[in-house]
Amino acid sequence: MAEPSTVARPYAEAAYRLANDASALAKWSGMIGALAQVAEDKRVQTAIGDPALSDAQLAGVFISILSGKLDGQAENFVRVLAENRRLELLPEIHLQFEVLKNEREGVVEAEVFSAFDLSEAQVADLAQRLEKRTGRKVRTQVKVDKDLIGGVKVVIGDKVIDGSARGQLSALETALKA
């Protein structure tokens, strides 16, 4: 069986093309994000797995929950996903759509792990430094991780910049063992 990310890719790309052609990337990002949240609900997941519900009924569940928040094209997108039994892929479709959108806008997502809460000024300074380093606009998401002891660890895609005390101690330990 194919990986969910592989199966979700054509749907994410189709949604991206629709959004890009209509110059509505932000609007579609919000709609797909809302659809992904609905798909993650346990009750909705139960409904998706219920063989007694028709494709139209499943699509109707999503459309009625998000009544007024989806445009006609997004409702049709939901119907296509329902017909192909792919509604459970909405969270993955959302992730892949965001990657495509960010590439188009020249934005990179950075996860920042800090041993302590960072002030807005510290986050802004870190984002500015990361923008210089990557040459792209950086959108940060900060999480506190007490295990770091001190400093920060930044994850951008598959790159890790570890400036934490825990990382420095691990590097020292490795050097001493060698």
Buried (B, 14 or more C-beta within 10 A) or exposed (E): EEEBEEBBBEBBBBBBEBBBEEEBBEEBBBBBBBBBBBBEEEEBBEBBEEEEBEBEEBBBBBBEBBEEEBBEBBBEBBBBBBBEEBBBBBBBBBBBBBBBBBEEEEBBBBBBBBBEEBEEEBBEEBBEEBBEEBEBEBBBEBEEBEEBEEBBBBBBEEEEBBEBBBBBEEEEEEEEEE
